[in-house]
């Protein structure tokens, strides 16, 4: 009894706002926040440890977890330098790991012309004209959000229409899936794209059947040619990139995400500079692994050496450069995903089986060389042929390289179509299956949007449970800003997929925490709430373990801690 009274005299139980504002307590909030000394008590601590135990309290000292257990036992670990938060029964999880998102692009200040994909571009003429008149400090007008179907359904030629709207500046507007862009004549001229330009590897230039002239719609790598020009580094863009990254990271913290994988780092656009600046200026509010983009149109020998030179794996740093992002194919929507059986409908410029950014032979070369340098491969594979060829490339490299110093942690991401003969290969090869299910379009009840392209095959898309049941490691991620950043939307959707739902909320939480920590090679530091690991923790406003499934997406984050330090706090607590 005396012990409890002593504790009560010395330790002030405070609300969340104290962490950031320091409201005049005897504790020095600045020091506490700087050193990461915090105790969360009287809560439901969902540990994600091997026993899947649930405890009452967790104590973090100097950024590391020193105690997990009962509130009564926690008192001996608490001193005057410890900030104590009474959770009043609230749920605590390990910090969420989003292993596939695009925070810099999502927050970019360069992309200013935002269209409404539910409205035909023809009906957004006023908006487009205003975009052309806006002074952003850039020569280019850059935008996002049109629908490819509605664009191609316009009576006017897309390029001619955009020329009318914005005649005096180059324009590049990304489609809502980010796999095609709409450009005007000035943009095409700057890129040297004309009727005589061949389709680039991994892309297509849509052209008029009669004249052969470009329509202004570029698929996949054809669009990347334009964006590499539009985003060529300059001081204005570099500042926009940095501010965009900070904006993206703010949203990341708000959603309880403490570890991220930037799913496509365009190193030729100097995006790495923005991340390095964030680390240097102490504005990096999440652990980050960067996936360096393997440019499909670059020469292999030189590019592989450049990528090797950028490898960075300092265990004491928040920022690591340890993954390579490669695209095997495009997307079903554009008929650019690579299929075993032909599309029902497809662009003639692409062909009936889709396309490859990197074919199997070339991909094998990259995997073989780069895994020896320590990299994990982060391979975009959507069509069933792309999945098969990507698994083949990994298997072929294993035969060449044999056993490596550390186990391989390659992963295929998206994995929308998988041939039944390849289901078991993920587990057999140790390849991680990384799914994104936060978008409403990914739910089985909504999959008919690609029925025109692939027929009844749409019913078998995203075989999450099938691959999970083979024993493969499954992770869930957002692909923000294509889909919602909220992990709780993805969690709910992963349990509402009918036969392809994950078995329970425990499996879902693991997919967003410890499984993704394994993918990021940091499971010794994060992913579960255990003594010795870092204090990356989140507090939620409801118990997602016990609420009805259709309420999970409504969950809000009240507090996000990175090594015990608050990177987000909600006024709702």
C-alpha positions, -999 to +999 in steps of 0.1 A: +000+000+000+028+024+009+044+018-025+012+028-043+009+060-023+046+069-030+040+063-067+009+084-066+027+113-050+056+113-075+039+104-107+012+125-122-011+106-144-017+129-174-037+133-205-022+129-240-018+166-246+009+167-220+033+148-242+034+176-267+025+207-247+039+200-213+011+218-193+032+228-163+036+194-146+065+187-122+078+164-149+098+181-177+078+172-207+105+183-231+130+160-215+106+131-213+097+135-249+133+138-259+144+107-240+113+085-248+104+077-212+067+068-210+044+043-193+011+033-206-010+017-178-045+003-172-049-006-209-052-036-232-017-041-245-020-064-276+016-077-277+017-098-309+043-119-292+046-157-297+020-164-270-003-136-284-006-124-248-026-093-237-012-073-209-022-041-189+009-020-191+040-012-211+070+009-199+094+025-223+128+040-212+151+059-235+131+046-265+132+009-256+106-013-240+117-023-205+085-038-191+053-055-204+028-068-178+004-057-151-002-022-140+007-031-104+041-046-115+048-016-138+052+008-108+087-004-100+098+007-135+084+042-132+103+072-118+100+109-118+113+112-154+086+089-167+055+102-183+025+081-172-006+078-193-037+062-179-053+044-209-086+037-191-089+004-209-079+016-244-062-007-269-025-005-276-009-021-306+026-022-320+031+006-345+016-002-378+041-011-406+030+000-441+053-019-464+040-004-497+031+033-500+042+065-518+044+092-491+064+117-511+042+116-541+010+115-520+020+148-503+036+164-533+031+201-538+041+198-574+009+179-583-017+208-582-042+201-609-065+176-592-094+163-613-125+144-603-124+109-618-162+105-615-167+134-640-158+134-676-127+156-683-148+173-709-170+187-681-139+199-661-128+225-687-130+254-662-108+235-638-083+227-665-081+263-677-075+274-641-047+249-638-030+264-668-032+299-653-019+289-618+016+300-610+032+271-592+068+281-599+071+253-624+070+254-662+049+222-662+013+218-652+012+186-633-020+168-622-038+137-611-072+120-611-088+115-644-106+083-654-091+066-685-125+053-696-142+087-695-112+103-712-113+079-741-151+082-743-148+119-751-158+130-786-128+152-789-093+139-792-077+139-757-046+157-769-065+183-789-088+190-760-060+195-736-042+218-761-074+239-762-075+241-724-038+248-718-020+257-751+011+275-738+025+251-711+034+214-711+009+194-692+011+159-677-019+146-657-017+112-641-047+088-642-062+077-609-044+043-610-011+061-617-004+038-648-013+062-676-009+099-682-027+125-703-005+150-721-008+179-745+013+186-776+039+206-758+047+178-735+049+153-764+073+176-782+096+180-752+098+142-750+103+138-787+072+116-790+056+115-825+038+092-848+071+075-856+081+069-820+080+031-812+064+018-780+089+017-752+096-015-733+069-018-707+046+008-721+025+020-750+018+052-769-019+052-778-022+064-814-050+071-839-057+042-861-060+063-893-032+088-888-008+071-864-006+104-844-004+101-806-037+107-789-021+122-758-026+091-737+005+072-726+005+039-708+030+028-682+066+034-691+056+057-720+043+080-693+074+077-672+094+092-701+073+123-697+075+125-659+113+120-659+114+152-679+088+171-659+104+161-626+140+167-636+157+180-604+158+217-597+157+238-565+120+245-567+111+209-572+135+197-545+118+220-519+084+208-531+095+172-527+107+178-492+076+196-481+055+169-498+074+142-479+067+161-446+031+163-455+029+126-463+047+117-431+022+138-411-006+116-425+014+085-418+018+093-381-019+103-379-028+068-391-006+050-365+021+040-389+056+040-375+074+020-402+071+025-439+085+013-472+087+039-499+075+016-527+092+034-556+121+058-550+129+077-582+166+083-576+171+101-609+145+127-596+166+133-565+139+119-542+165+104-519+177+139-511+143+147-495+145+116-473+181+124-463+172+160-454+143+147-433+167+125-413+193+152-410+168+178-398+150+154-374+117+157-392+116+119-401+087+106-380+087+070-391+112+043-398+117+041-435+131+015-459+135+029-495+129+008-526+151+021-553+134+022-587+150+000-613+144+020-645+131-003-673+146+019-700+181+022-685+210+000-695+214-030-672+251-030-664+255+006-654+222+007-636+230-023-615+263-008-604+245+025-595+219+007-575+246-013-556+264+020-547+232+033-531+228+004-506+226+017-470+218-004-440+227+014-407+208-004-379+209+028-358+193+050-385+157+056-391+165+055-428+177+025-447+181+018-485+178-019-487+151-028-514+149-026-552+115-019-568+110-037-601+079-039-622+072-072-639+041-058-656+014-031-656-022-033-645-053-052-657-073-020-661-050-009-690-045-044-703-008-040-694-008-067-667+010-098-681-014-127-685-011-164-693-044-165-712-054-136-735-075-106-725-111-103-738-106-066-744-072-049-748-054-020-764-040-030-798-008-011-789-003-035-760-015-069-774-036-097-760-013-109-733-002-076-717+034-065-714+065-067-693+086-039-679+113-065-671+110-100-687+120-131-668+156-132-682+163-096-675+147-098-640+168-128-631+199-108-639+189-080-615+178-103-587+210-124-590+233-094-589+214-073-564+206-099-538+243-105-534+247-069-526+222-072-497+191-060-514+156-075-511+135-074-542+102-056-542+085-068-574+052-055-588+034-085-602-003-082-610-011-106-638-007-144-634+021-146-660+040-118-642+036-136-609+049-168-624+079-152-642+088-132-610+088-164-590+108-181-617+134-152-616+138-156-579+141-193-581+167-191-609+188-166-589+187-190-559+201-217-581+229-194-592+238-178-558+230-207-535+227-198-498+233-162-489+247-148-457+212-139-445+178-154-456+162-139-487+132-117-480+120-110-516+084-102-521+058-099-548+034-070-543-002-067-555-005-104-566-039-099-581-040-129-604-022-162-595-024-194-615-033-224-592+000-240-601+019-211-584+000-208-551+024-230-532+055-215-547+055-185-523+060-207-493+083-231-511+106-202-522+102-181-491+087-153-511+065-129-492+030-121-507+022-084-501-015-076-508-033-042-509-070-045-500-078-010-487-094+000-520-131-007-523-125-019-558-104-048-544-134-064-527-148-095-545-183-079-547-167-050-567-143-069-589-166-068-620-149-035-630-123-056-648-147-083-661-146-067-696-109-073-697-105-107-682-140-122-680-148-147-652-112-146-640-121-115-620-139-137-595-105-153-585-086-121-580-065-114-549-062-150-535-052-137-500-065-167-480-054-193-505-018-181-503-020-176-465-031-212-461+000-225-479+021-212-450+035-183-470+042-150-451+015-126-460+016-088-454-010-061-460-002-026-471-020+005-485-004+015-518-014+051-507-023+073-524-039+049-549-060+036-519-068+047-484-039+051-461-059+040-431-047+005-420-081-001-404-099+002-438-075-025-450-080-046-419-118-045-423-117-053-460-093-082-454-120-098-432-148-091-457-135-110-487-157-141-484-137-173-489-105-152-494-108-134-461-080-138-436-091-162-408-093-137-379-083-103-366-051-118-351-039-128-385-048-094-399-029-075-371+002-097-376+001-089-414+004-052-405+029-056-377+053-085-371+050-099-406+058-066-422+087-061-397+101-094-410+098-081-445+117-049-435+143-070-417+136-053-384+116-079-364+143-078-337+134-041-331+097-037-340+065-055-349+056-067-314+054-053-279+082-071-261+110-062-237+141-051-256+122-039-286+117-002-295+088+017-281+069+021-314+033+020-301-001+033-309-033+039-289-067+034-305-101+048-297-118+014-299-109-022-295-106-036-330-102-071-316-137-072-302-158-047-323-179-059-352-160-063-384-179-036-402-169-011-375-131-016-378-126+010-405-141+037-382-111+033-359-091+064-350-056+067-337-053+087-305-015+085-300+015+074-321+048+069-304+081+064-321+107+051-296+084+064-269+082+099-284+049+113-296+048+119-333+010+123-333-016+130-307-053+134-312-074+160-294-100+132-289-081+118-259 
